[in-house]
Amino acid sequence: MRLYLINPFNPLVSLADTKRSRWNRYRVWKPLGLLVVAALTPPDWDITVFDENLSVPDYDALPRPDLVGVTAFTSQANRAYEVADAFRRRGVSVVIGGIHATMCCDEALEHVDSVVAGEAESIWPTVVDDARLGRLQRVYAGQHVDMAEVPPARHDLLKGGYAFGSIQTTRGCPLNCSFCSVSAFNGNDYRHRPIDDVIGEMRTIREKLVLLVDDNLIGTSPAHIERAKDLFRAMIQARLGKAWIAQATINMGDDEELLALAARAGCGGVFIGFESPTAEGLAEVGKKFNLRKGRDLRQSVQRIQRHKILVAGSFIMGLDTDQPGIGNKIASTAKTYGVDMLNALFLTPLPGTRLWDQMKSQNRIAANDFPGDWQYYTLGFPTAHYKHFSWSGILEEMIACNGRFYSRWQTMRRIVGNFLRRRRPLISLASNLSYRNNARLTQRNYGMLDVLQGGRGAIRGG
C-alpha cells in the first residue's frame, strides 16, 4: 500500500520561496503533523511526504498512491483542495486533516473523501485500516490525546532543505485569546509529553537548529514552569548539542532560574506575543496576562536577553481600539521594548475563533469568496473591515511599521549590537534579514490586490 502525505503551499506566502531569498530558509518549518501521522501508519505502507513549500512535484508522473493525506492551515486550504481534487479525478481516495478542515468540515467534504477532525493520533490507525478495506467514513472525530501516546515523528522522511528541525513537547493554551484557534483545536488544558520521550526524539533530529512548535512552551502556572525547568535540565544532561527557538509568554522573563536553564539547554530565541502596544488593545483580544503584576515589558525583555536569548515580538494591527498611526506606534513600542525582531500581523478572523464569530455576525469579513479567498488568510494580508481604517489605510500602516523597524540602519544596528554582545549573532543576522526581505516581498504582493467596490467588498487577485 502506498501513502502520500502532502503539505500544500500558498502562492502568496513568499517566506517559503528559498530560491528568491536564501534567508527564507530559516523561516520554513517541517510539516511536523504529517511526520507524526507517518509514525502512526502501519509498517507495510510505503510512505512519501511532500512539502510543497520546498518544491511542487509532478504528481501525475509519480506512481499512483492508494491513499493521499493532506493537511492545511486556513491559508493553505485552497491549494489543499486543488491537490485533493486532482487525485480524486484519478480515482485516489483523499483524507484531509488539520485545523482548517476541523473548523470548516462541510466545506472540506466537498473536495475529499474523508475529514479527520481534531487531533489525529487518536483515530489515524482506524483511518488507514478503513482505507485498506475500502470503507472510509466521511468524518473521523479525533479526541484530545494523552501526550504520552504521541509517537516520535518520522524525521527521516524529510531530509535536506531545512535549516530547522522541529518537535512538539506540549499542547493546549490556557490564555484563550480571541483571535487564536489553538484553544478551539487543542483545548485550554496544558498537556505535555513525557520528558524522556522528548529527549529521545530530539536525538533523532539531524538539524543542529530546532524549532519547538509548542504554542506556549513554558505555560503560565507555577506547575507549568517547574515542568519546563525539568525539561531544560534533561536537555542539559543529554548534551544534545542543539540550539533551539520556541514560543513563550512574557512571564518567561520573571524567573531567572528558568532563563539560566533555558540558555544552558540551548535556547537561542523566543517568540513572544505582545499583541498590542496599548492596555485597551490587550483587553480587546483577551490578553491582560501581559499586564499582570504591573510588569515592565522592557525590563522583562532585557532579562531574557541577558541570558543570550533573542526575543522576537509579535503585534497585531487593526484592532477596534487602534487609531491611525498604529503602524509607527507598534514600531516605536517594539524598539522601546528592545526586541530583536518584529513580526507585525493584520488582525485576521480565523474560523473557530471568537473573533471569527464576532466579525461574521457583524458582516465585517471582507475576504469572503471561499474557498478561493482563504489564500489571503496568512495574517500578512487584510481580510476584514477594520473599524478605523480603509483597506488602503491599513496597508499604509503596515508599510510604515515595517519600513521604520526594518530600515537599513535599524536592522544593521540590531545585528551589530547582538554581534558585539555575542548574543546569537548568526540567528540574529538570518532572522532580521529574513523578516526584512519577507516584508518587502509581501509589500510587492499588495500590488496584486484590490478591493471590490460594493458587493462583497473582498480582496481578490489582480
MARMARFI-504040 format. One line per field, with one value per residue (C-alpha): residue number from 1; y, x, z. Coordinates in nm, 4 decimals. Layout:
N
k NUM ...
Y Y ...
X X ...
Z Z ...
This chain:
462
k 1 2 3 4 5 6 7 8 9 10 11 12 13 14 15 16 17 18 19 20 21 22 23 24 25 26 27 28 29 30 31 32 33 34 35 36 37 38 39 40 41 42 43 44 45 46 47 48 49 50 51 52 53 54 55 56 57 58 59 60 61 62 63 64 65 66 67 68 69 70 71 72 73 74 75 76 77 78 79 80 81 82 83 84 85 86 87 88 89 90 91 92 93 94 95 96 97 98 99 100 101 102 103 104 105 106 107 108 109 110 111 112 113 114 115 116 117 118 119 120 121 122 123 124 125 126 127 128 129 130 131 132 133 134 135 136 137 138 139 140 141 142 143 144 145 146 147 148 149 150 151 152 153 154 155 156 157 158 159 160 161 162 163 164 165 166 167 168 169 170 171 172 173 174 175 176 177 178 179 180 181 182 183 184 185 186 187 188 189 190 191 192 193 194 195 196 197 198 199 200 201 202 203 204 205 206 207 208 209 210 211 212 213 214 215 216 217 218 219 220 221 222 223 224 225 226 227 228 229 230 231 232 233 234 235 236 237 238 239 240 241 242 243 244 245 246 247 248 249 250 251 252 253 254 255 256 257 258 259 260 261 262 263 264 265 266 267 268 269 270 271 272 273 274 275 276 277 278 279 280 281 282 283 284 285 286 287 288 289 290 291 292 293 294 295 296 297 298 299 300 301 302 303 304 305 306 307 308 309 310 311 312 313 314 315 316 317 318 319 320 321 322 323 324 325 326 327 328 329 330 331 332 333 334 335 336 337 338 339 340 341 342 343 344 345 346 347 348 349 350 351 352 353 354 355 356 357 358 359 360 361 362 363 364 365 366 367 368 369 370 371 372 373 374 375 376 377 378 379 380 381 382 383 384 385 386 387 388 389 390 391 392 393 394 395 396 397 398 399 400 401 402 403 404 405 406 407 408 409 410 411 412 413 414 415 416 417 418 419 420 421 422 423 424 425 426 427 428 429 430 431 432 433 434 435 436 437 438 439 440 441 442 443 444 445 446 447 448 449 450 451 452 453 454 455 456 457 458 459 460 461 462
Y 0.0000 0.3426 0.6582 1.0155 1.2796 1.6339 1.9777 2.2278 2.5627 2.9087 3.1070 3.4392 3.3416 3.4386 3.3222 2.9686 3.0818 2.9881 3.0313 3.4040 3.4588 3.2213 3.3879 3.2481 2.9039 2.9982 3.0512 2.7262 2.4674 2.0968 1.9785 1.8050 1.6808 1.4740 1.3209 1.2163 1.0689 0.8766 0.7324 0.6056 0.4324 0.0526 -0.0512 -0.2254 0.1134 0.2805 0.6446 0.9536 1.3042 1.6010 1.9537 2.1893 2.4764 2.3362 2.2090 2.1019 1.7600 1.6415 1.4150 1.2708 1.1408 0.9638 0.6112 0.6089 0.6005 0.4022 0.6897 1.0583 1.2507 1.6310 1.8799 2.2513 2.5678 2.8078 2.9897 2.6571 2.5378 2.6469 2.4705 2.1646 2.1346 2.1672 1.8797 1.6701 1.7297 1.6271 1.2970 1.2166 1.2635 0.9830 0.7643 0.8013 0.8390 1.1576 1.2298 1.5803 1.6823 1.9801 2.2868 2.4301 2.1082 2.0680 2.4133 2.4007 2.0339 2.0692 2.2785 2.0284 1.7358 1.8889 1.8109 1.4982 1.1531 1.1911 1.4528 1.3825 1.6435 1.7253 1.5524 1.2698 1.0498 0.9053 0.7995 0.7645 0.3865 0.3382 0.5646 0.3669 0.0347 0.1581 0.2842 -0.0557 -0.2218 0.0402 0.1629 0.5154 0.7103 1.0669 1.2114 1.0823 1.2682 1.2797 1.3389 1.5221 1.2619 1.1897 1.3273 1.0029 0.8487 1.0793 0.8783 1.0229 1.1912 1.0276 1.2909 1.0531 1.1076 1.4688 1.5214 1.8398 2.1810 2.2903 2.4999 2.3886 2.0568 2.0621 1.8935 1.9399 1.8991 2.0466 2.1176 2.3474 2.7039 2.8419 3.2047 3.1632 3.4855 3.5943 3.5742 3.2349 2.8957 2.6938 2.6645 2.5585 2.2884 2.1693 2.2900 2.5024 2.2233 2.2352 1.8856 1.7809 1.4857 1.2739 1.4359 1.1113 1.0920 1.4461 1.3810 1.0574 1.2274 1.5224 1.2751 1.1654 1.5190 1.5705 1.9504 2.1419 2.4126 2.3067 2.4759 2.3756 2.4250 2.4410 2.7309 2.8104 2.6176 2.7278 2.7670 3.0115 2.8433 2.7533 2.3844 2.4567 2.6487 2.3645 2.1192 2.3465 2.3600 1.9804 1.9600 2.2028 2.0126 1.6912 1.8627 1.9879 1.6446 1.4811 1.7130 1.7304 1.9928 2.1782 2.5393 2.5892 2.8534 2.8436 3.0366 3.1567 3.4217 3.7248 3.5612 3.3808 3.6979 3.6627 3.3628 3.3849 3.0144 2.9275 3.1589 3.0256 2.6664 2.7506 2.9159 2.6224 2.3854 2.5648 2.8254 3.0811 3.2771 3.3058 3.4328 3.6339 3.7678 4.1262 4.1682 4.5395 4.8434 4.9581 4.8254 4.8764 4.6581 4.3811 4.3891 4.3676 4.0477 3.8955 3.9063 4.1095 3.8455 4.0636 4.3396 4.1289 4.2429 4.5769 4.4069 4.6316 4.4733 4.6375 4.5013 4.1565 4.1571 4.2710 3.9938 3.7367 3.8919 3.8975 3.5195 3.5498 3.4661 3.6678 3.7990 3.8192 4.0313 3.9848 4.2619 4.2707 4.5645 4.6536 4.6178 4.8216 5.0195 5.1012 5.4519 5.5971 5.5997 5.2496 5.1321 5.3793 5.3189 4.9449 5.0006 5.2534 5.0243 4.7287 4.9449 5.0647 4.7064 4.6286 4.3224 4.1735 4.1045 4.2392 4.0314 4.2670 4.0988 4.2061 4.1198 3.8141 3.6339 3.2633 3.0010 2.8572 3.1715 3.4121 3.6843 3.4968 3.4599 3.8275 3.9639 3.7278 3.8359 4.1993 4.1339 4.2517 3.9648 4.1219 3.8362 3.6018 3.4341 3.0873 2.8701 3.0960 3.3783 3.1517 3.2124 3.5635 3.4345 3.4285 3.7107 3.9132 4.0478 4.2418 4.0236 4.2188 4.5558 4.7458 4.9998 5.2964 5.2047 5.1683 4.8797 5.1096 5.2816 4.9630 4.8671 5.2041 5.1430 4.8071 4.9530 5.2332 4.9873 4.7559 5.0435 5.2049 4.8951 4.7267 5.0303 4.9542 5.1497 4.9976 4.6460 4.6813 4.8404 4.5355 4.2865 4.4624 4.5056 4.1335 4.0563 4.2775 4.1242 3.7731 3.7160 3.4585 3.6788 3.4286 3.3723 3.7488 3.8051 3.5371 3.6348 4.0099 3.9764 3.7158 3.9281 4.2373 4.0609 3.8959 4.2295 4.3766 4.0783 4.0798 4.4523 4.3794 4.1368 4.4205 4.5454 4.2252 4.3004 4.5348 4.5883 4.5380 4.8429 4.7367 4.3731 4.1532 4.4113 4.1356 4.1185 3.9444 3.8696 4.1151
X 0.0000 0.1303 0.0556 0.1340 0.1264 0.1178 0.1757 0.0362 0.1949 0.0387 0.1394 0.1183 0.3491 0.6968 0.8812 0.8875 1.0491 1.4051 1.5140 1.4331 1.5947 1.8304 1.7403 1.3874 1.5372 1.5373 1.1594 1.0450 0.9288 0.8806 0.5147 0.5533 0.1933 0.2459 0.5624 0.3692 0.0902 0.3567 0.4839 0.1317 0.0967 0.1494 0.4923 0.3534 0.2579 0.5113 0.5074 0.6283 0.5972 0.5807 0.6337 0.5273 0.6967 1.0237 0.9093 0.5903 0.6247 0.4570 0.2078 0.0836 0.4328 0.4624 0.3411 -0.0308 -0.0880 -0.3576 -0.4306 -0.3439 -0.3404 -0.3379 -0.3007 -0.3782 -0.3824 -0.6526 -0.4174 -0.3339 -0.6925 -0.7459 -0.4314 -0.5162 -0.8477 -0.6776 -0.4453 -0.7312 -0.9498 -0.6665 -0.6044 -0.9741 -1.0084 -0.7527 -0.9656 -0.7435 -0.9057 -0.8089 -0.8204 -0.7699 -0.6906 -0.5607 -0.7109 -0.8910 -1.0682 -1.1700 -1.3283 -1.4742 -1.5652 -1.8608 -1.6531 -1.3672 -1.6017 -1.6827 -1.3263 -1.2178 -1.3428 -1.2871 -1.2106 -1.0099 -1.1344 -0.9323 -0.6142 -0.5304 -0.3308 -0.6464 -0.8003 -0.5380 -0.4785 -0.8534 -0.8430 -0.5702 -0.7362 -1.0644 -0.8818 -0.7203 -1.0632 -1.2284 -1.4704 -1.3560 -1.6001 -1.6853 -1.5750 -1.3450 -1.3657 -1.0252 -1.0045 -0.7510 -0.4878 -0.2630 0.0680 0.2370 0.0528 0.2240 0.4982 0.8313 0.7867 0.9382 1.2069 1.3833 1.1125 1.2152 1.5848 1.7582 1.6239 1.5541 1.7623 1.5499 1.4262 1.1044 0.9476 0.6452 0.6576 0.3226 -0.0284 -0.3063 -0.3039 -0.4975 -0.4962 -0.7780 -0.7125 -0.9999 -0.8015 -0.6375 -0.7768 -0.5356 -0.7809 -1.0624 -0.8438 -0.6141 -0.8110 -0.7287 -0.5695 -0.1911 -0.0710 0.2914 0.4847 0.6986 1.0402 1.2215 1.0141 1.1127 1.4824 1.4662 1.3069 1.5471 1.8319 1.6747 1.6645 1.9526 1.9447 2.1514 1.8836 1.5437 1.2045 0.9921 0.6478 0.4605 0.2165 0.3408 0.6500 0.6666 0.2963 0.1505 0.1249 0.3973 0.3458 0.3973 0.7166 0.8564 0.7882 0.9749 1.2704 1.2758 1.2723 1.5638 1.7623 1.7121 1.8246 2.1386 2.2175 2.1600 2.4161 2.2128 2.4351 2.1435 2.0305 1.6559 1.3858 1.0349 0.7148 0.6507 0.4688 0.6378 0.6363 0.9499 1.1298 1.0073 1.2186 1.5982 1.6454 1.4184 1.6158 1.9518 1.8400 1.6881 2.0107 2.2242 1.9819 2.0437 1.7678 1.8675 1.5448 1.1821 0.8813 0.6549 0.3087 0.2896 -0.0194 -0.0831 0.1120 -0.1902 -0.3730 -0.7015 -0.5792 -0.4723 -0.8149 -0.9817 -0.8007 -0.8297 -0.4621 -0.4463 -0.1966 0.0811 -0.0001 -0.0208 0.1718 0.2484 0.5099 0.7645 0.7827 1.1120 1.2775 1.1302 1.2799 1.6160 1.6237 1.5680 1.8360 2.0920 2.0963 2.1959 1.8415 1.6929 1.3372 1.1028 0.7976 0.4606 0.1998 -0.1455 -0.2659 -0.6295 -0.7892 -1.1022 -0.9016 -0.6278 -0.6189 -0.4363 -0.0650 -0.0725 0.1986 0.4547 0.3335 0.3961 0.7426 0.8256 0.6985 0.8951 1.2075 1.1321 1.0910 1.4221 1.3039 1.5475 1.2845 0.9346 0.6546 0.3635 0.0405 -0.3045 -0.5967 -0.7320 -1.0579 -0.9766 -1.2538 -1.3125 -1.2141 -1.4291 -1.3038 -1.4458 -1.7853 -1.7889 -1.6838 -1.9107 -2.2103 -2.1190 -2.0718 -1.7109 -1.5348 -1.4202 -1.2334 -1.5319 -1.5343 -1.4433 -1.2533 -1.0515 -1.0085 -0.8602 -0.5223 -0.5239 -0.5593 -0.1839 -0.2010 0.0038 -0.2954 -0.6004 -0.9122 -1.1652 -1.3375 -1.1430 -1.3133 -1.0813 -0.9066 -0.9856 -0.8185 -0.5554 -0.5154 -0.4325 -0.1824 -0.0103 0.0112 0.1837 0.4243 0.5121 0.5623 0.7975 0.9709 1.0571 1.1602 1.3398 1.5077 1.8605 2.0080 1.7878 1.8383 2.2162 2.2145 2.0405 2.2612 2.5842 2.4599 2.3950 2.7313 2.9108 2.7126 2.7759 2.4025 2.3321 2.4751 2.4131 2.0488 2.0075 2.1538 1.9426 1.6217 1.6470 1.7351 1.4635 1.1947 1.3109 1.3161 0.9785 0.8192 0.9436 0.8236 0.4828 0.4513 0.5007 0.2087 -0.0139 0.0004 -0.1734 -0.4810 -0.7746 -1.0915 -1.4148 -1.6357 -1.9773 -2.0817 -1.8879 -1.6101 -1.3487 -0.9862 -0.9061 -0.6068 -0.5478
Z 0.0000 -0.0985 0.1023 0.0023 0.2756 0.1378 0.2896 0.0318 -0.0431 -0.0528 -0.3646 -0.1785 0.1081 -0.0019 0.3108 0.1743 -0.1506 -0.0676 -0.4290 -0.4235 -0.0845 0.0936 0.4226 0.3968 0.4519 0.8184 0.8167 0.6554 0.9078 0.8538 0.8483 1.1828 1.1959 0.8822 1.0267 1.3384 1.1235 0.9327 1.2606 1.3366 0.9992 0.9866 0.8547 0.5452 0.3980 0.1682 0.2833 0.0975 0.2443 0.0068 0.1371 -0.1409 0.0412 -0.0882 -0.4281 -0.6026 -0.7647 -1.0824 -0.9078 -1.2389 -1.3143 -0.9789 -0.9005 -0.8229 -0.4451 -0.2665 -0.0274 -0.0031 0.3235 0.3139 0.5973 0.5833 0.7824 0.6661 0.4279 0.2592 0.2183 -0.1408 -0.2613 -0.0492 -0.2290 -0.5677 -0.4793 -0.3430 -0.6484 -0.8817 -0.7029 -0.6785 -1.0545 -1.0802 -0.8552 -0.5470 -0.2045 -0.0216 0.3519 0.4901 0.8459 1.0364 1.1919 0.8871 0.7912 1.1541 1.1655 0.8107 0.7836 0.5435 0.3047 0.3099 0.2418 -0.0960 -0.2053 -0.0175 0.0704 0.4413 0.7070 1.0213 1.2671 1.5775 1.6894 1.4520 1.6929 1.8473 1.5159 1.2382 1.2772 1.2221 0.9161 0.7401 0.8282 0.6801 0.3713 0.3237 0.3349 0.1129 0.3773 0.4602 0.6725 0.5822 0.9176 1.1895 1.5199 1.6838 2.0572 2.2737 2.3460 2.6381 2.5138 2.6174 2.3205 2.0688 1.8941 1.7806 1.4443 1.1346 1.0811 0.8420 0.5784 0.5078 0.4519 0.3403 0.2545 0.6102 0.8439 1.1400 1.2637 1.4668 1.7675 1.9931 2.3721 2.4851 2.3575 2.4685 2.5952 2.8928 2.7687 2.5119 2.3170 2.0936 1.7689 1.8319 1.7315 1.9457 2.2329 1.9986 1.8413 2.1217 2.4238 2.7268 2.9272 2.9196 2.8248 2.7992 2.6649 2.8957 2.9110 2.8239 2.5026 2.4099 2.4658 2.2702 1.9705 1.9876 1.9346 1.6035 1.4588 1.2163 1.2114 1.4662 1.4880 1.6194 1.6422 1.9407 1.7873 2.1193 2.1273 2.4772 2.5834 2.9462 3.0271 3.2753 3.6169 3.8708 3.7859 3.4165 3.4914 3.7024 3.4222 3.1796 3.4172 3.4389 3.0596 3.0327 3.2955 3.0991 2.7779 2.9518 3.0902 2.7500 2.5857 2.2674 2.1069 1.9503 1.9520 1.9593 1.9460 2.0885 2.1543 2.5070 2.7071 2.8572 3.2014 3.0857 3.1907 3.5500 3.6512 3.6468 3.7146 3.4218 3.1933 3.3046 3.2461 2.9072 2.7945 2.9083 2.7317 2.4013 2.3802 2.1176 2.0883 2.1937 2.0012 2.2325 2.1539 2.2818 2.0595 2.1239 2.2446 2.4499 2.7533 2.5668 2.2818 2.5186 2.6819 2.3406 2.2413 2.5887 2.6828 3.0020 3.1170 2.9729 3.2220 3.5371 3.8439 3.6816 3.4638 3.2910 2.9470 2.8551 3.1676 3.1005 2.7521 2.8854 3.1487 2.8737 2.6544 2.9356 2.9028 2.5343 2.4223 2.1349 2.1554 1.8568 1.9338 1.7635 1.7371 1.5783 1.3702 1.3008 1.6429 1.7086 1.9613 1.7067 1.5614 1.2575 1.3327 1.4839 1.2421 1.3720 1.7274 1.7012 1.5507 1.8228 2.1000 1.9640 1.9653 2.3197 2.4403 2.2697 2.0774 1.8296 1.5615 1.4972 1.3474 1.2738 1.1603 1.0474 1.2723 1.0912 1.1737 1.1532 1.1559 1.5001 1.6910 1.8877 1.6555 1.3543 1.5202 1.6165 1.2778 1.0873 1.2921 1.2205 0.8453 0.8716 0.6933 0.3676 0.2001 0.1895 -0.1523 -0.0299 -0.0775 -0.3092 -0.0587 0.2062 0.0404 0.1912 0.5493 0.6067 0.8678 0.6186 0.4233 0.5429 0.5241 0.7318 0.7550 1.0205 1.2403 1.1888 0.8633 0.4984 0.3196 0.1691 0.5056 0.6952 0.4244 0.4653 0.8403 0.7858 0.5310 0.7735 1.0598 0.8716 0.6971 1.0290 1.2243 0.9339 0.7871 0.6766 0.9671 1.2376 1.1036 1.0977 1.4430 1.5899 1.4068 1.5063 1.8644 1.9001 1.7440 1.9960 2.2843 2.1467 2.1623 1.8914 1.6135 1.3321 1.4307 1.4673 1.1206 0.9497 1.1294 1.0723 0.7058 0.6537 0.8210 0.6329 0.2990 0.3563 0.4471 0.1201 -0.0868 0.0816 0.0145 -0.3547 -0.3369 -0.2151 -0.5717 -0.6850 -0.4754 -0.4993 -0.3048 -0.4901 -0.4603 -0.3323 -0.3463 -0.1064 -0.0608 -0.0705 -0.1625 -0.4879 -0.7024 -0.9842
